[in-house]
Amino acid sequence: MGYAVLELILTIIDLYWWVVIASFVISWLIAFDVINTRSQAVYSIRRALAALTEPLYEPIRRVVPAFGGLDFSPMIVLLGLQFLRSAIAHSFG
């Protein structure tokens, strides 16, 4: 039972990792005008990703400001997720 819960938690962390990556890629594609934000599909994807990532980005943005227009909050979230995953995996053996 404990192993199944551990695997579930690690899978959720891995899925959130990919959500952060997708959010980062979408933001760059929008910034470089590669995709059209007036498209309903793009708008829906962007809103869903923002709803999933912004609750973690906002507290980080209050502490770490953007340098030269670059937002480091996704990188910090990814590092935090990697640390959390390693800590959980090592604590359960």
PDB file of N, CA, C and O in Angstrom:
ATOM      1  N   MET A   1       0.819  -1.197   0.000  1.00  0.00           N
ATOM      2  CA  MET A   1       0.000   0.000   0.000  1.00  0.00           C
ATOM      3  C   MET A   1       0.863   1.262   0.000  1.00  0.00           C
ATOM      4  O   MET A   1       0.580   2.209  -0.733  1.00  0.00           O
ATOM      5  N   GLY A   2       1.910   1.275   0.817  1.00  0.00           N
ATOM      6  CA  GLY A   2       2.783   2.444   0.894  1.00  0.00           C
ATOM      7  C   GLY A   2       3.504   2.716  -0.409  1.00  0.00           C
ATOM      8  O   GLY A   2       3.702   3.868  -0.794  1.00  0.00           O
ATOM      9  N   TYR A   3       3.899   1.638  -1.091  1.00  0.00           N
ATOM     10  CA  TYR A   3       4.582   1.793  -2.368  1.00  0.00           C
ATOM     11  C   TYR A   3       3.659   2.396  -3.418  1.00  0.00           C
ATOM     12  O   TYR A   3       4.096   3.212  -4.230  1.00  0.00           O
ATOM     13  N   ALA A   4       2.392   2.005  -3.411  1.00  0.00           N
ATOM     14  CA  ALA A   4       1.427   2.535  -4.376  1.00  0.00           C
ATOM     15  C   ALA A   4       1.201   4.029  -4.146  1.00  0.00           C
ATOM     16  O   ALA A   4       1.103   4.796  -5.104  1.00  0.00           O
ATOM     17  N   VAL A   5       1.118   4.439  -2.896  1.00  0.00           N
ATOM     18  CA  VAL A   5       0.936   5.854  -2.578  1.00  0.00           C
ATOM     19  C   VAL A   5       2.170   6.648  -2.994  1.00  0.00           C
ATOM     20  O   VAL A   5       2.053   7.745  -3.540  1.00  0.00           O
ATOM     21  N   LEU A   6       3.340   6.098  -2.738  1.00  0.00           N
ATOM     22  CA  LEU A   6       4.587   6.745  -3.145  1.00  0.00           C
ATOM     23  C   LEU A   6       4.627   6.926  -4.664  1.00  0.00           C
ATOM     24  O   LEU A   6       4.963   8.006  -5.151  1.00  0.00           O
ATOM     25  N   GLU A   7       4.294   5.902  -5.395  1.00  0.00           N
ATOM     26  CA  GLU A   7       4.283   5.986  -6.858  1.00  0.00           C
ATOM     27  C   GLU A   7       3.265   7.006  -7.351  1.00  0.00           C
ATOM     28  O   GLU A   7       3.527   7.723  -8.316  1.00  0.00           O
ATOM     29  N   LEU A   8       2.113   7.079  -6.703  1.00  0.00           N
ATOM     30  CA  LEU A   8       1.098   8.067  -7.077  1.00  0.00           C
ATOM     31  C   LEU A   8       1.611   9.487  -6.861  1.00  0.00           C
ATOM     32  O   LEU A   8       1.437  10.348  -7.723  1.00  0.00           O
ATOM     33  N   ILE A   9       2.235   9.732  -5.730  1.00  0.00           N
ATOM     34  CA  ILE A   9       2.768  11.063  -5.436  1.00  0.00           C
ATOM     35  C   ILE A   9       3.862  11.434  -6.428  1.00  0.00           C
ATOM     36  O   ILE A   9       3.887  12.557  -6.931  1.00  0.00           O
ATOM     37  N   LEU A  10       4.758  10.506  -6.711  1.00  0.00           N
ATOM     38  CA  LEU A  10       5.835  10.784  -7.669  1.00  0.00           C
ATOM     39  C   LEU A  10       5.293  11.008  -9.076  1.00  0.00           C
ATOM     40  O   LEU A  10       5.829  11.829  -9.820  1.00  0.00           O
ATOM     41  N   THR A  11       4.245  10.296  -9.446  1.00  0.00           N
ATOM     42  CA  THR A  11       3.621  10.494 -10.758  1.00  0.00           C
ATOM     43  C   THR A  11       2.962  11.861 -10.846  1.00  0.00           C
ATOM     44  O   THR A  11       3.045  12.519 -11.883  1.00  0.00           O
ATOM     45  N   ILE A  12       2.314  12.294  -9.786  1.00  0.00           N
ATOM     46  CA  ILE A  12       1.699  13.621  -9.771  1.00  0.00           C
ATOM     47  C   ILE A  12       2.767  14.705  -9.895  1.00  0.00           C
ATOM     48  O   ILE A  12       2.575  15.686 -10.614  1.00  0.00           O
ATOM     49  N   ILE A  13       3.875  14.535  -9.208  1.00  0.00           N
ATOM     50  CA  ILE A  13       4.982  15.495  -9.325  1.00  0.00           C
ATOM     51  C   ILE A  13       5.511  15.521 -10.752  1.00  0.00           C
ATOM     52  O   ILE A  13       5.775  16.593 -11.296  1.00  0.00           O
ATOM     53  N   ASP A  14       5.669  14.347 -11.363  1.00  0.00           N
ATOM     54  CA  ASP A  14       6.146  14.277 -12.745  1.00  0.00           C
ATOM     55  C   ASP A  14       5.170  14.938 -13.715  1.00  0.00           C
ATOM     56  O   ASP A  14       5.594  15.642 -14.632  1.00  0.00           O
ATOM     57  N   LEU A  15       3.871  14.720 -13.523  1.00  0.00           N
ATOM     58  CA  LEU A  15       2.876  15.352 -14.384  1.00  0.00           C
ATOM     59  C   LEU A  15       2.898  16.866 -14.229  1.00  0.00           C
ATOM     60  O   LEU A  15       2.787  17.592 -15.217  1.00  0.00           O
ATOM     61  N   TYR A  16       3.037  17.340 -13.013  1.00  0.00           N
ATOM     62  CA  TYR A  16       3.093  18.786 -12.804  1.00  0.00           C
ATOM     63  C   TYR A  16       4.357  19.376 -13.424  1.00  0.00           C
ATOM     64  O   TYR A  16       4.346  20.509 -13.906  1.00  0.00           O
ATOM     65  N   TRP A  17       5.442  18.608 -13.409  1.00  0.00           N
ATOM     66  CA  TRP A  17       6.687  19.020 -14.077  1.00  0.00           C
ATOM     67  C   TRP A  17       6.389  19.344 -15.544  1.00  0.00           C
ATOM     68  O   TRP A  17       6.813  20.381 -16.055  1.00  0.00           O
ATOM     69  N   TRP A  18       5.657  18.448 -16.217  1.00  0.00           N
ATOM     70  CA  TRP A  18       5.336  18.651 -17.629  1.00  0.00           C
ATOM     71  C   TRP A  18       4.344  19.797 -17.834  1.00  0.00           C
ATOM     72  O   TRP A  18       4.376  20.461 -18.870  1.00  0.00           O
ATOM     73  N   VAL A  19       3.477  20.033 -16.873  1.00  0.00           N
ATOM     74  CA  VAL A  19       2.565  21.185 -16.960  1.00  0.00           C
ATOM     75  C   VAL A  19       3.370  22.481 -16.921  1.00  0.00           C
ATOM     76  O   VAL A  19       3.084  23.404 -17.684  1.00  0.00           O
ATOM     77  N   VAL A  20       4.363  22.565 -16.052  1.00  0.00           N
ATOM     78  CA  VAL A  20       5.218  23.758 -15.966  1.00  0.00           C
ATOM     79  C   VAL A  20       5.996  23.938 -17.267  1.00  0.00           C
ATOM     80  O   VAL A  20       6.110  25.058 -17.765  1.00  0.00           O
ATOM     81  N   ILE A  21       6.532  22.854 -17.823  1.00  0.00           N
ATOM     82  CA  ILE A  21       7.262  22.932 -19.093  1.00  0.00           C
ATOM     83  C   ILE A  21       6.323  23.417 -20.199  1.00  0.00           C
ATOM     84  O   ILE A  21       6.699  24.284 -20.988  1.00  0.00           O
ATOM     85  N   ALA A  22       5.116  22.873 -20.265  1.00  0.00           N
ATOM     86  CA  ALA A  22       4.156  23.282 -21.293  1.00  0.00           C
ATOM     87  C   ALA A  22       3.793  24.751 -21.128  1.00  0.00           C
ATOM     88  O   ALA A  22       3.680  25.471 -22.121  1.00  0.00           O
ATOM     89  N   SER A  23       3.612  25.204 -19.909  1.00  0.00           N
ATOM     90  CA  SER A  23       3.306  26.608 -19.656  1.00  0.00           C
ATOM     91  C   SER A  23       4.438  27.503 -20.134  1.00  0.00           C
ATOM     92  O   SER A  23       4.198  28.551 -20.735  1.00  0.00           O
ATOM     93  N   PHE A  24       5.650  27.098 -19.870  1.00  0.00           N
ATOM     94  CA  PHE A  24       6.833  27.854 -20.292  1.00  0.00           C
ATOM     95  C   PHE A  24       6.918  27.924 -21.817  1.00  0.00           C
ATOM     96  O   PHE A  24       7.165  28.991 -22.378  1.00  0.00           O
ATOM     97  N   VAL A  25       6.715  26.796 -22.479  1.00  0.00           N
ATOM     98  CA  VAL A  25       6.787  26.756 -23.945  1.00  0.00           C
ATOM     99  C   VAL A  25       5.678  27.604 -24.564  1.00  0.00           C
ATOM    100  O   VAL A  25       5.928  28.363 -25.501  1.00  0.00           O
ATOM    101  N   ILE A  26       4.469  27.482 -24.053  1.00  0.00           N
ATOM    102  CA  ILE A  26       3.350  28.279 -24.574  1.00  0.00           C
ATOM    103  C   ILE A  26       3.629  29.770 -24.403  1.00  0.00           C
ATOM    104  O   ILE A  26       3.339  30.566 -25.297  1.00  0.00           O
ATOM    105  N   SER A  27       4.189  30.143 -23.266  1.00  0.00           N
ATOM    106  CA  SER A  27       4.458  31.567 -23.044  1.00  0.00           C
ATOM    107  C   SER A  27       5.489  32.100 -24.038  1.00  0.00           C
ATOM    108  O   SER A  27       5.370  33.230 -24.511  1.00  0.00           O
ATOM    109  N   TRP A  28       6.492  31.296 -24.354  1.00  0.00           N
ATOM    110  CA  TRP A  28       7.492  31.723 -25.342  1.00  0.00           C
ATOM    111  C   TRP A  28       6.896  31.752 -26.745  1.00  0.00           C
ATOM    112  O   TRP A  28       7.199  32.657 -27.522  1.00  0.00           O
ATOM    113  N   LEU A  29       6.067  30.793 -27.076  1.00  0.00           N
ATOM    114  CA  LEU A  29       5.435  30.797 -28.399  1.00  0.00           C
ATOM    115  C   LEU A  29       4.525  32.005 -28.571  1.00  0.00           C
ATOM    116  O   LEU A  29       4.437  32.572 -29.659  1.00  0.00           O
ATOM    117  N   ILE A  30       3.853  32.394 -27.502  1.00  0.00           N
ATOM    118  CA  ILE A  30       3.014  33.582 -27.559  1.00  0.00           C
ATOM    119  C   ILE A  30       3.882  34.839 -27.631  1.00  0.00           C
ATOM    120  O   ILE A  30       3.574  35.764 -28.383  1.00  0.00           O
ATOM    121  N   ALA A  31       4.965  34.875 -26.852  1.00  0.00           N
ATOM    122  CA  ALA A  31       5.846  36.050 -26.840  1.00  0.00           C
ATOM    123  C   ALA A  31       6.468  36.303 -28.210  1.00  0.00           C
ATOM    124  O   ALA A  31       6.630  37.455 -28.613  1.00  0.00           O
ATOM    125  N   PHE A  32       6.816  35.242 -28.924  1.00  0.00           N
ATOM    126  CA  PHE A  32       7.424  35.390 -30.242  1.00  0.00           C
ATOM    127  C   PHE A  32       6.389  35.357 -31.363  1.00  0.00           C
ATOM    128  O   PHE A  32       6.741  35.258 -32.538  1.00  0.00           O
ATOM    129  N   ASP A  33       5.116  35.439 -30.996  1.00  0.00           N
ATOM    130  CA  ASP A  33       4.009  35.508 -31.950  1.00  0.00           C
ATOM    131  C   ASP A  33       3.998  34.330 -32.928  1.00  0.00           C
ATOM    132  O   ASP A  33       3.705  34.490 -34.113  1.00  0.00           O
ATOM    133  N   VAL A  34       4.320  33.157 -32.410  1.00  0.00           N
ATOM    134  CA  VAL A  34       4.290  31.942 -33.224  1.00  0.00           C
ATOM    135  C   VAL A  34       2.874  31.388 -33.284  1.00  0.00           C
ATOM    136  O   VAL A  34       2.436  30.882 -34.317  1.00  0.00           O
ATOM    137  N   ILE A  35       2.167  31.489 -32.166  1.00  0.00           N
ATOM    138  CA  ILE A  35       0.784  31.027 -32.135  1.00  0.00           C
ATOM    139  C   ILE A  35      -0.131  32.214 -31.881  1.00  0.00           C
ATOM    140  O   ILE A  35       0.258  33.194 -31.245  1.00  0.00           O
ATOM    141  N   ASN A  36      -1.327  32.112 -32.377  1.00  0.00           N
ATOM    142  CA  ASN A  36      -2.306  33.194 -32.302  1.00  0.00           C
ATOM    143  C   ASN A  36      -3.128  33.048 -31.030  1.00  0.00           C
ATOM    144  O   ASN A  36      -3.804  32.039 -30.825  1.00  0.00           O
ATOM    145  N   THR A  37      -3.065  34.060 -30.184  1.00  0.00           N
ATOM    146  CA  THR A  37      -3.803  33.993 -28.920  1.00  0.00           C
ATOM    147  C   THR A  37      -5.297  34.232 -29.111  1.00  0.00           C
ATOM    148  O   THR A  37      -6.074  34.036 -28.177  1.00  0.00           O
ATOM    149  N   ARG A  38      -5.708  34.650 -30.297  1.00  0.00           N
ATOM    150  CA  ARG A  38      -7.133  34.839 -30.558  1.00  0.00           C
ATOM    151  C   ARG A  38      -7.837  33.520 -30.868  1.00  0.00           C
ATOM    152  O   ARG A  38      -9.066  33.458 -30.906  1.00  0.00           O
ATOM    153  N   SER A  39      -7.061  32.482 -31.086  1.00  0.00           N
ATOM    154  CA  SER A  39      -7.635  31.160 -31.319  1.00  0.00           C
ATOM    155  C   SER A  39      -8.261  30.643 -30.019  1.00  0.00           C
ATOM    156  O   SER A  39      -7.657  30.739 -28.950  1.00  0.00           O
ATOM    157  N   GLN A  40      -9.456  30.105 -30.118  1.00  0.00           N
ATOM    158  CA  GLN A  40     -10.162  29.609 -28.929  1.00  0.00           C
ATOM    159  C   GLN A  40      -9.396  28.462 -28.263  1.00  0.00           C
ATOM    160  O   GLN A  40      -9.343  28.389 -27.035  1.00  0.00           O
ATOM    161  N   ALA A  41      -8.807  27.572 -29.055  1.00  0.00           N
ATOM    162  CA  ALA A  41      -8.062  26.438 -28.494  1.00  0.00           C
ATOM    163  C   ALA A  41      -6.831  26.923 -27.738  1.00  0.00           C
ATOM    164  O   ALA A  41      -6.564  26.471 -26.625  1.00  0.00           O
ATOM    165  N   VAL A  42      -6.088  27.839 -28.338  1.00  0.00           N
ATOM    166  CA  VAL A  42      -4.891  28.379 -27.680  1.00  0.00           C
ATOM    167  C   VAL A  42      -5.278  29.114 -26.403  1.00  0.00           C
ATOM    168  O   VAL A  42      -4.615  28.976 -25.375  1.00  0.00           O
ATOM    169  N   TYR A  43      -6.342  29.887 -26.470  1.00  0.00           N
ATOM    170  CA  TYR A  43      -6.813  30.627 -25.300  1.00  0.00           C
ATOM    171  C   TYR A  43      -7.196  29.673 -24.166  1.00  0.00           C
ATOM    172  O   TYR A  43      -6.867  29.920 -23.005  1.00  0.00           O
ATOM    173  N   SER A  44      -7.887  28.593 -24.502  1.00  0.00           N
ATOM    174  CA  SER A  44      -8.304  27.626 -23.486  1.00  0.00           C
ATOM    175  C   SER A  44      -7.111  26.913 -22.860  1.00  0.00           C
ATOM    176  O   SER A  44      -7.062  26.726 -21.644  1.00  0.00           O
ATOM    177  N   ILE A  45      -6.164  26.522 -23.679  1.00  0.00           N
ATOM    178  CA  ILE A  45      -4.957  25.853 -23.168  1.00  0.00           C
ATOM    179  C   ILE A  45      -4.167  26.798 -22.282  1.00  0.00           C
ATOM    180  O   ILE A  45      -3.690  26.413 -21.214  1.00  0.00           O
ATOM    181  N   ARG A  46      -4.033  28.032 -22.731  1.00  0.00           N
ATOM    182  CA  ARG A  46      -3.277  29.023 -21.967  1.00  0.00           C
ATOM    183  C   ARG A  46      -3.934  29.274 -20.607  1.00  0.00           C
ATOM    184  O   ARG A  46      -3.242  29.353 -19.592  1.00  0.00           O
ATOM    185  N   ARG A  47      -5.252  29.397 -20.583  1.00  0.00           N
ATOM    186  CA  ARG A  47      -5.962  29.628 -19.311  1.00  0.00           C
ATOM    187  C   ARG A  47      -5.842  28.430 -18.378  1.00  0.00           C
ATOM    188  O   ARG A  47      -5.659  28.598 -17.172  1.00  0.00           O
ATOM    189  N   ALA A  48      -5.943  27.223 -18.928  1.00  0.00           N
ATOM    190  CA  ALA A  48      -5.825  26.022 -18.090  1.00  0.00           C
ATOM    191  C   ALA A  48      -4.423  25.921 -17.490  1.00  0.00           C
ATOM    192  O   ALA A  48      -4.271  25.622 -16.306  1.00  0.00           O
ATOM    193  N   LEU A  49      -3.413  26.167 -18.298  1.00  0.00           N
ATOM    194  CA  LEU A  49      -2.043  26.108 -17.790  1.00  0.00           C
ATOM    195  C   LEU A  49      -1.791  27.216 -16.764  1.00  0.00           C
ATOM    196  O   LEU A  49      -1.108  26.991 -15.765  1.00  0.00           O
ATOM    197  N   ALA A  50      -2.332  28.389 -17.003  1.00  0.00           N
ATOM    198  CA  ALA A  50      -2.175  29.484 -16.043  1.00  0.00           C
ATOM    199  C   ALA A  50      -2.870  29.161 -14.718  1.00  0.00           C
ATOM    200  O   ALA A  50      -2.351  29.473 -13.646  1.00  0.00           O
ATOM    201  N   ALA A  51      -4.031  28.544 -14.799  1.00  0.00           N
ATOM    202  CA  ALA A  51      -4.746  28.177 -13.574  1.00  0.00           C
ATOM    203  C   ALA A  51      -3.972  27.145 -12.759  1.00  0.00           C
ATOM    204  O   ALA A  51      -4.060  27.123 -11.531  1.00  0.00           O
ATOM    205  N   LEU A  52      -3.222  26.299 -13.438  1.00  0.00           N
ATOM    206  CA  LEU A  52      -2.443  25.270 -12.745  1.00  0.00           C
ATOM    207  C   LEU A  52      -1.104  25.784 -12.225  1.00  0.00           C
ATOM    208  O   LEU A  52      -0.606  25.284 -11.216  1.00  0.00           O
ATOM    209  N   THR A  53      -0.516  26.767 -12.890  1.00  0.00           N
ATOM    210  CA  THR A  53       0.837  27.189 -12.526  1.00  0.00           C
ATOM    211  C   THR A  53       0.903  28.495 -11.748  1.00  0.00           C
ATOM    212  O   THR A  53       1.789  28.658 -10.909  1.00  0.00           O
ATOM    213  N   GLU A  54       0.003  29.420 -11.999  1.00  0.00           N
ATOM    214  CA  GLU A  54       0.088  30.732 -11.358  1.00  0.00           C
ATOM    215  C   GLU A  54       0.048  30.689  -9.835  1.00  0.00           C
ATOM    216  O   GLU A  54       0.706  31.520  -9.210  1.00  0.00           O
ATOM    217  N   PRO A  55      -0.684  29.773  -9.194  1.00  0.00           N
ATOM    218  CA  PRO A  55      -0.637  29.745  -7.725  1.00  0.00           C
ATOM    219  C   PRO A  55       0.765  29.496  -7.159  1.00  0.00           C
ATOM    220  O   PRO A  55       1.059  29.929  -6.045  1.00  0.00           O
ATOM    221  N   LEU A  56       1.622  28.817  -7.897  1.00  0.00           N
ATOM    222  CA  LEU A  56       3.001  28.631  -7.439  1.00  0.00           C
ATOM    223  C   LEU A  56       3.920  29.748  -7.919  1.00  0.00           C
ATOM    224  O   LEU A  56       4.880  30.094  -7.231  1.00  0.00           O
ATOM    225  N   TYR A  57       3.641  30.313  -9.078  1.00  0.00           N
ATOM    226  CA  TYR A  57       4.492  31.365  -9.626  1.00  0.00           C
ATOM    227  C   TYR A  57       4.385  32.668  -8.831  1.00  0.00           C
ATOM    228  O   TYR A  57       5.397  33.329  -8.598  1.00  0.00           O
ATOM    229  N   GLU A  58       3.190  33.041  -8.418  1.00  0.00           N
ATOM    230  CA  GLU A  58       2.972  34.345  -7.788  1.00  0.00           C
ATOM    231  C   GLU A  58       3.808  34.569  -6.528  1.00  0.00           C
ATOM    232  O   GLU A  58       4.438  35.620  -6.419  1.00  0.00           O
ATOM    233  N   PRO A  59       3.848  33.636  -5.568  1.00  0.00           N
ATOM    234  CA  PRO A  59       4.694  33.882  -4.391  1.00  0.00           C
ATOM    235  C   PRO A  59       6.176  33.992  -4.747  1.00  0.00           C
ATOM    236  O   PRO A  59       6.916  34.745  -4.112  1.00  0.00           O
ATOM    237  N   ILE A  60       6.600  33.255  -5.744  1.00  0.00           N
ATOM    238  CA  ILE A  60       8.002  33.324  -6.168  1.00  0.00           C
ATOM    239  C   ILE A  60       8.277  34.670  -6.823  1.00  0.00           C
ATOM    240  O   ILE A  60       9.333  35.262  -6.598  1.00  0.00           O
ATOM    241  N   ARG A  61       7.348  35.157  -7.626  1.00  0.00           N
ATOM    242  CA  ARG A  61       7.526  36.452  -8.291  1.00  0.00           C
ATOM    243  C   ARG A  61       7.590  37.606  -7.288  1.00  0.00           C
ATOM    244  O   ARG A  61       8.232  38.621  -7.555  1.00  0.00           O
ATOM    245  N   ARG A  62       6.936  37.458  -6.149  1.00  0.00           N
ATOM    246  CA  ARG A  62       7.005  38.509  -5.129  1.00  0.00           C
ATOM    247  C   ARG A  62       8.396  38.577  -4.508  1.00  0.00           C
ATOM    248  O   ARG A  62       8.841  39.644  -4.087  1.00  0.00           O
ATOM    249  N   VAL A  63       9.084  37.433  -4.452  1.00  0.00           N
ATOM    250  CA  VAL A  63      10.404  37.388  -3.830  1.00  0.00           C
ATOM    251  C   VAL A  63      11.509  37.621  -4.858  1.00  0.00           C
ATOM    252  O   VAL A  63      12.455  38.364  -4.596  1.00  0.00           O
ATOM    253  N   VAL A  64      11.394  36.986  -6.028  1.00  0.00           N
ATOM    254  CA  VAL A  64      12.421  37.078  -7.066  1.00  0.00           C
ATOM    255  C   VAL A  64      11.858  37.896  -8.226  1.00  0.00           C
ATOM    256  O   VAL A  64      10.992  37.418  -8.958  1.00  0.00           O
ATOM    257  N   PRO A  65      12.342  39.118  -8.396  1.00  0.00           N
ATOM    258  CA  PRO A  65      11.816  39.935  -9.494  1.00  0.00           C
ATOM    259  C   PRO A  65      12.338  39.457 -10.851  1.00  0.00           C
ATOM    260  O   PRO A  65      13.322  38.722 -10.930  1.00  0.00           O
ATOM    261  N   ALA A  66      11.666  39.885 -11.904  1.00  0.00           N
ATOM    262  CA  ALA A  66      12.111  39.560 -13.260  1.00  0.00           C
ATOM    263  C   ALA A  66      13.367  40.364 -13.575  1.00  0.00           C
ATOM    264  O   ALA A  66      13.430  41.561 -13.296  1.00  0.00           O
ATOM    265  N   PHE A  67      14.351  39.713 -14.148  1.00  0.00           N
ATOM    266  CA  PHE A  67      15.596  40.374 -14.526  1.00  0.00           C
ATOM    267  C   PHE A  67      15.605  40.581 -16.027  1.00  0.00           C
ATOM    268  O   PHE A  67      15.657  39.616 -16.789  1.00  0.00           O
ATOM    269  N   GLY A  68      15.557  41.815 -16.452  1.00  0.00           N
ATOM    270  CA  GLY A  68      15.590  42.109 -17.879  1.00  0.00           C
ATOM    271  C   GLY A  68      14.412  41.514 -18.630  1.00  0.00           C
ATOM    272  O   GLY A  68      14.545  41.140 -19.795  1.00  0.00           O
ATOM    273  N   GLY A  69      13.275  41.423 -17.984  1.00  0.00           N
ATOM    274  CA  GLY A  69      12.094  40.862 -18.629  1.00  0.00           C
ATOM    275  C   GLY A  69      12.013  39.347 -18.574  1.00  0.00           C
ATOM    276  O   GLY A  69      11.049  38.764 -19.071  1.00  0.00           O
ATOM    277  N   LEU A  70      13.014  38.692 -17.976  1.00  0.00           N
ATOM    278  CA  LEU A  70      13.000  37.229 -17.849  1.00  0.00           C
ATOM    279  C   LEU A  70      12.406  36.823 -16.510  1.00  0.00           C
ATOM    280  O   LEU A  70      12.810  37.319 -15.458  1.00  0.00           O
ATOM    281  N   ASP A  71      11.454  35.924 -16.564  1.00  0.00           N
ATOM    282  CA  ASP A  71      10.790  35.427 -15.367  1.00  0.00           C
ATOM    283  C   ASP A  71      11.430  34.096 -14.976  1.00  0.00           C
ATOM    284  O   ASP A  71      11.372  33.123 -15.728  1.00  0.00           O
ATOM    285  N   PHE A  72      12.030  34.068 -13.808  1.00  0.00           N
ATOM    286  CA  PHE A  72      12.710  32.864 -13.346  1.00  0.00           C
ATOM    287  C   PHE A  72      11.829  31.954 -12.492  1.00  0.00           C
ATOM    288  O   PHE A  72      12.294  30.921 -12.009  1.00  0.00           O
ATOM    289  N   SER A  73      10.576  32.323 -12.302  1.00  0.00           N
ATOM    290  CA  SER A  73       9.706  31.515 -11.450  1.00  0.00           C
ATOM    291  C   SER A  73       9.486  30.101 -11.990  1.00  0.00           C
ATOM    292  O   SER A  73       9.449  29.174 -11.180  1.00  0.00           O
ATOM    293  N   PRO A  74       9.335  29.863 -13.309  1.00  0.00           N
ATOM    294  CA  PRO A  74       9.208  28.467 -13.761  1.00  0.00           C
ATOM    295  C   PRO A  74      10.440  27.628 -13.433  1.00  0.00           C
ATOM    296  O   PRO A  74      10.317  26.458 -13.068  1.00  0.00           O
ATOM    297  N   MET A  75      11.624  28.218 -13.561  1.00  0.00           N
ATOM    298  CA  MET A  75      12.850  27.478 -13.258  1.00  0.00           C
ATOM    299  C   MET A  75      12.919  27.134 -11.774  1.00  0.00           C
ATOM    300  O   MET A  75      13.331  26.035 -11.404  1.00  0.00           O
ATOM    301  N   ILE A  76      12.519  28.070 -10.936  1.00  0.00           N
ATOM    302  CA  ILE A  76      12.538  27.827  -9.498  1.00  0.00           C
ATOM    303  C   ILE A  76      11.522  26.750  -9.131  1.00  0.00           C
ATOM    304  O   ILE A  76      11.798  25.901  -8.284  1.00  0.00           O
ATOM    305  N   VAL A  77      10.347  26.779  -9.763  1.00  0.00           N
ATOM    306  CA  VAL A  77       9.344  25.738  -9.516  1.00  0.00           C
ATOM    307  C   VAL A  77       9.873  24.378  -9.955  1.00  0.00           C
ATOM    308  O   VAL A  77       9.691  23.388  -9.246  1.00  0.00           O
ATOM    309  N   LEU A  78      10.522  24.316 -11.109  1.00  0.00           N
ATOM    310  CA  LEU A  78      11.075  23.038 -11.582  1.00  0.00           C
ATOM    311  C   LEU A  78      12.156  22.519 -10.642  1.00  0.00           C
ATOM    312  O   LEU A  78      12.208  21.322 -10.359  1.00  0.00           O
ATOM    313  N   LEU A  79      13.010  23.399 -10.160  1.00  0.00           N
ATOM    314  CA  LEU A  79      14.029  22.984  -9.189  1.00  0.00           C
ATOM    315  C   LEU A  79      13.389  22.499  -7.896  1.00  0.00           C
ATOM    316  O   LEU A  79      13.833  21.514  -7.306  1.00  0.00           O
ATOM    317  N   GLY A  80      12.346  23.195  -7.459  1.00  0.00           N
ATOM    318  CA  GLY A  80      11.630  22.775  -6.253  1.00  0.00           C
ATOM    319  C   GLY A  80      10.951  21.423  -6.427  1.00  0.00           C
ATOM    320  O   GLY A  80      10.961  20.596  -5.515  1.00  0.00           O
ATOM    321  N   LEU A  81      10.365  21.201  -7.593  1.00  0.00           N
ATOM    322  CA  LEU A  81       9.741  19.905  -7.859  1.00  0.00           C
ATOM    323  C   LEU A  81      10.769  18.784  -7.876  1.00  0.00           C
ATOM    324  O   LEU A  81      10.518  17.693  -7.364  1.00  0.00           O
ATOM    325  N   GLN A  82      11.925  19.056  -8.466  1.00  0.00           N
ATOM    326  CA  GLN A  82      12.981  18.038  -8.503  1.00  0.00           C
ATOM    327  C   GLN A  82      13.480  17.736  -7.095  1.00  0.00           C
ATOM    328  O   GLN A  82      13.713  16.578  -6.748  1.00  0.00           O
ATOM    329  N   PHE A  83      13.643  18.771  -6.292  1.00  0.00           N
ATOM    330  CA  PHE A  83      14.062  18.575  -4.905  1.00  0.00           C
ATOM    331  C   PHE A  83      13.020  17.781  -4.129  1.00  0.00           C
ATOM    332  O   PHE A  83      13.362  16.850  -3.400  1.00  0.00           O
ATOM    333  N   LEU A  84      11.745  18.146  -4.283  1.00  0.00           N
ATOM    334  CA  LEU A  84      10.656  17.451  -3.596  1.00  0.00           C
ATOM    335  C   LEU A  84      10.598  15.988  -4.004  1.00  0.00           C
ATOM    336  O   LEU A  84      10.440  15.108  -3.158  1.00  0.00           O
ATOM    337  N   ARG A  85      10.726  15.729  -5.302  1.00  0.00           N
ATOM    338  CA  ARG A  85      10.690  14.353  -5.799  1.00  0.00           C
ATOM    339  C   ARG A  85      11.840  13.540  -5.212  1.00  0.00           C
ATOM    340  O   ARG A  85      11.644  12.408  -4.770  1.00  0.00           O
ATOM    341  N   SER A  86      13.039  14.118  -5.208  1.00  0.00           N
ATOM    342  CA  SER A  86      14.190  13.399  -4.658  1.00  0.00           C
ATOM    343  C   SER A  86      14.040  13.163  -3.174  1.00  0.00           C
ATOM    344  O   SER A  86      14.364  12.082  -2.681  1.00  0.00           O
ATOM    345  N   ALA A  87      13.548  14.167  -2.447  1.00  0.00           N
ATOM    346  CA  ALA A  87      13.373  14.020  -0.995  1.00  0.00           C
ATOM    347  C   ALA A  87      12.355  12.934  -0.671  1.00  0.00           C
ATOM    348  O   ALA A  87      12.567  12.128   0.235  1.00  0.00           O
ATOM    349  N   ILE A  88      11.259  12.912  -1.406  1.00  0.00           N
ATOM    350  CA  ILE A  88      10.227  11.896  -1.160  1.00  0.00           C
ATOM    351  C   ILE A  88      10.747  10.513  -1.519  1.00  0.00           C
ATOM    352  O   ILE A  88      10.557   9.564  -0.758  1.00  0.00           O
ATOM    353  N   ALA A  89      11.396  10.386  -2.662  1.00  0.00           N
ATOM    354  CA  ALA A  89      11.892   9.085  -3.110  1.00  0.00           C
ATOM    355  C   ALA A  89      12.946   8.537  -2.149  1.00  0.00           C
ATOM    356  O   ALA A  89      12.959   7.340  -1.863  1.00  0.00           O
ATOM    357  N   HIS A  90      13.824   9.401  -1.653  1.00  0.00           N
ATOM    358  CA  HIS A  90      14.875   8.927  -0.750  1.00  0.00           C
ATOM    359  C   HIS A  90      14.374   8.660   0.657  1.00  0.00           C
ATOM    360  O   HIS A  90      14.930   7.817   1.361  1.00  0.00           O
ATOM    361  N   SER A  91      13.328   9.367   1.080  1.00  0.00           N
ATOM    362  CA  SER A  91      12.828   9.142   2.426  1.00  0.00           C
ATOM    363  C   SER A  91      12.085   7.815   2.541  1.00  0.00           C
ATOM    364  O   SER A  91      12.029   7.221   3.617  1.00  0.00           O
ATOM    365  N   PHE A  92      11.517   7.355   1.437  1.00  0.00           N
ATOM    366  CA  PHE A  92      10.820   6.061   1.452  1.00  0.00           C
ATOM    367  C   PHE A  92      11.683   4.910   0.957  1.00  0.00           C
ATOM    368  O   PHE A  92      11.232   3.767   0.892  1.00  0.00           O
ATOM    369  N   GLY A  93      12.904   5.215   0.615  1.00  0.00           N
ATOM    370  CA  GLY A  93      13.830   4.161   0.196  1.00  0.00           C
ATOM    371  C   GLY A  93      13.679   3.896  -1.220  1.00  0.00           C
ATOM    372  O   GLY A  93      14.372   3.037  -1.765  1.00  0.00           O
TER     373      GLY A  93
END
